[in-house]
Amino acid sequence: MYTIFSLNMTKKINFTSLALKQIEKITKEGKNKKYFRITVQGGGCSGFKYKFSFDDKKDKNDLVFENVLIDPSSLEVIDGSTIDFKSEMIGNSFVINNPKASSSCGCGLSFSL
């Protein structure tokens, strides 16, 4: 059910099979969507927010696992998290279950540590 990517032998991110299938589908279909990028930014109603995007190039500091990119500072925040893909009546979205998050807002994209 889960695929685990280990980075630097100490950092781990788990992906559900649904998330991996959706990432693969979008990156294969999209013209400028070679990579799935996960970023943690300051902001949101709880202090931090997740940003999911697609990119055609990687930055020199990006960590790469298959077709997923993440910068080192974002990895520190989501180390140990599980990335999933949810299909609901209100829409489809990627979701992060972050064990380091102490609270989150109602939409689930903003959180605090």
C-alpha positions in Angstrom: 0.0 0.0 0.0 2.8 2.4 0.7 6.1 3.2 -1.0 8.8 4.7 1.2 11.5 6.9 -0.2 14.6 7.3 2.0 16.8 10.3 1.5 20.2 10.8 3.0 19.5 7.5 4.8 17.8 9.4 7.6 14.8 11.2 6.1 11.7 9.3 4.9 8.6 10.2 3.0 5.8 7.7 2.4 3.6 7.7 -0.7 0.4 5.8 -1.0 -0.1 3.8 -4.2 -2.9 6.3 -5.2 -0.6 9.3 -4.8 2.2 7.6 -6.9 -0.3 6.7 -9.6 -1.7 10.2 -9.8 1.8 11.7 -9.9 2.9 9.4 -12.7 -0.3 10.1 -14.6 0.1 13.8 -14.5 3.8 13.9 -15.2 3.4 11.6 -18.2 0.4 13.6 -19.6 1.7 17.1 -19.0 4.0 18.9 -21.5 5.8 21.0 -18.8 5.1 18.6 -15.9 8.1 16.3 -15.7 8.4 16.5 -11.9 6.0 16.7 -8.9 7.3 19.3 -6.5 6.4 19.4 -2.8 7.2 22.6 -0.9 6.5 23.8 2.6 6.1 27.6 2.9 5.5 30.0 5.7 2.0 31.4 5.8 -1.5 30.1 6.0 -3.8 30.4 9.0 -1.7 28.0 11.1 1.9 29.2 10.3 3.0 26.8 7.4 1.3 25.6 4.3 2.0 22.8 1.8 2.4 23.6 -1.9 2.1 21.0 -4.6 3.1 21.9 -8.1 4.6 20.4 -11.3 7.8 21.5 -12.9 9.8 20.7 -16.0 13.2 21.3 -14.3 14.9 20.7 -11.0 17.0 23.1 -8.9 20.5 22.3 -8.0 19.6 21.7 -4.3 16.5 19.7 -4.9 16.4 16.1 -3.6 14.9 13.8 -6.2 13.1 10.5 -5.8 11.8 9.2 -9.1 9.8 12.1 -10.4 9.3 13.9 -7.1 11.3 17.0 -6.1 11.6 18.5 -2.6 14.0 21.1 -1.3 16.1 20.2 1.9 14.3 22.7 4.2 10.8 21.3 3.2 12.0 17.8 3.8 13.0 18.7 7.3 9.4 19.7 8.0 7.7 16.7 6.4 10.2 14.0 7.3 8.1 10.9 8.3 5.0 12.1 6.5 2.7 10.2 4.2 1.5 11.8 0.9 -1.9 10.5 -0.3 -4.3 11.4 -3.1 -8.0 11.8 -2.2 -10.9 11.9 -4.6 -14.0 13.5 -3.0 -17.2 15.1 -4.1 -15.7 18.5 -3.6 -12.6 17.7 -5.7 -9.4 15.8 -5.9 -6.2 16.7 -4.0 -2.9 15.6 -2.6 -2.9 15.3 1.2 0.0 15.2 3.6 -0.4 13.4 7.0 2.5 15.0 8.9 3.3 13.5 12.3 5.2 16.6 13.3 2.2 18.9 12.8 0.7 19.9 16.2 -2.4 21.4 14.7 -3.9 22.2 11.3 -6.6 24.4 9.8 -9.9 23.1 8.5 -8.8 22.8 4.9 -5.8 20.7 5.9 -3.2 22.7 3.9 -2.1 24.9 6.8 -0.4 23.6 9.9 1.8 24.4 12.8 4.6 22.5 14.4 
